[in-house]
């Protein structure tokens, strides 16, 4: 069983930055892909950024040029650096991961962390 715990959310002014972290209970290198989703009030959960082993990161159009997804092997975390934040980035951000052992596929979600962009 893998547990994902997000942190780093909070209240920030438009144009500001936040760095979210997703700590995994097991090695993050057994998890592939690892992704960040977000869900704003009244909206569906949407994929923000994705990272696969050996692949290039992928971003939603709304995140391109502003967000950066990365793994920190020393801390065993998946991070999301968010710059130039906009009010429309306000949402609960979730970490998601897939682990495969042969034919067995397991998926995991974190509990979410709130990001509020407001002046």
C-alpha positions in Angstrom: 0.0 0.0 0.0 1.3 3.4 -0.9 0.3 6.6 0.9 0.6 10.0 -0.8 0.6 13.1 1.4 0.5 16.6 -0.2 1.7 19.8 1.4 2.6 23.3 0.5 -0.8 24.7 -0.3 -2.0 28.0 1.0 -3.2 31.5 0.2 -1.1 33.5 -2.2 -1.6 36.8 -4.1 -2.0 36.8 -7.9 1.4 36.7 -9.5 2.9 34.8 -6.5 4.4 31.4 -6.3 3.8 28.2 -4.3 5.6 24.9 -4.3 3.6 21.8 -3.6 5.1 18.5 -2.5 3.7 15.0 -2.5 5.5 12.6 -0.1 5.2 8.9 -0.9 5.4 6.2 1.7 7.4 4.0 -0.7 10.1 4.8 -3.3 8.7 7.2 -5.8 10.6 5.3 -8.5 8.2 2.4 -8.2 5.4 4.8 -9.1 4.9 5.6 -12.8 3.4 7.9 -13.8 3.1 10.5 -11.1 0.7 13.3 -11.7 -0.8 16.4 -10.2 -4.6 17.1 -10.6 -6.7 19.9 -9.3 -10.4 20.4 -8.7 -12.0 23.8 -8.4 -15.4 24.2 -6.7 -18.2 23.1 -9.1 -15.7 21.8 -11.6 -14.4 18.4 -12.6 -11.0 17.2 -11.5 -8.4 18.0 -14.2 -4.9 16.9 -15.0 -2.4 19.6 -14.4 1.0 18.0 -14.9 2.4 14.5 -15.5 5.8 12.9 -15.1 6.7 9.4 -16.4 10.0 7.6 -15.8 12.4 8.4 -18.6 9.9 10.7 -20.3 9.4 14.4 -20.6 7.0 16.2 -18.3 3.6 17.0 -19.7 1.4 20.0 -18.8 -2.1 21.2 -19.3 -2.2 24.2 -21.5 -3.2 26.3 -18.5 0.0 25.3 -16.7 2.5 25.5 -19.5 5.2 28.0 -18.9 4.2 28.6 -15.3 4.3 25.2 -13.5 7.1 22.7 -13.3 6.7 19.1 -12.1 9.7 17.2 -10.8 10.8 14.4 -8.6 13.1 14.9 -5.6 14.8 11.6 -5.1 16.5 12.7 -1.9 13.2 13.7 -0.3 11.2 11.0 -2.1 8.7 13.6 -3.2 6.9 14.7 -6.4 6.9 18.5 -6.5 5.0 21.1 -8.4 6.5 24.5 -8.6 3.8 27.0 -9.5 4.7 30.5 -10.6 2.7 33.5 -11.8 -0.3 32.2 -10.1 -3.8 33.4 -11.2 -7.1 33.4 -9.4 -8.3 30.7 -11.7 -5.6 28.4 -10.3 -7.6 28.3 -7.1 -8.4 24.6 -6.4 -7.6 21.6 -4.3 -4.5 20.0 -5.7 -4.1 16.2 -5.6 -1.2 13.9 -6.2 -1.9 10.8 -8.1 0.3 7.8 -8.9 0.2 4.4 -10.5 2.2 1.4 -9.5 2.5 -1.8 -11.6 3.7 -5.2 -10.6 3.4 -7.4 -13.6 -0.3 -7.4 -14.5 -1.3 -5.8 -11.2 -2.0 -2.1 -11.4 -2.8 0.0 -8.4 -3.7 3.6 -8.3 -3.3 6.0 -5.4 -4.6 9.5 -4.5 -3.4 11.9 -1.9 -5.9 13.8 0.3 -5.4 17.1 -1.5 -4.0 20.5 -0.5 -5.9 23.8 -1.0 -4.4 26.5 -3.1 -6.2 29.9 -3.0 -5.0 32.7 -5.2 -6.6 35.9 -4.2 -5.7 39.5 -3.4 
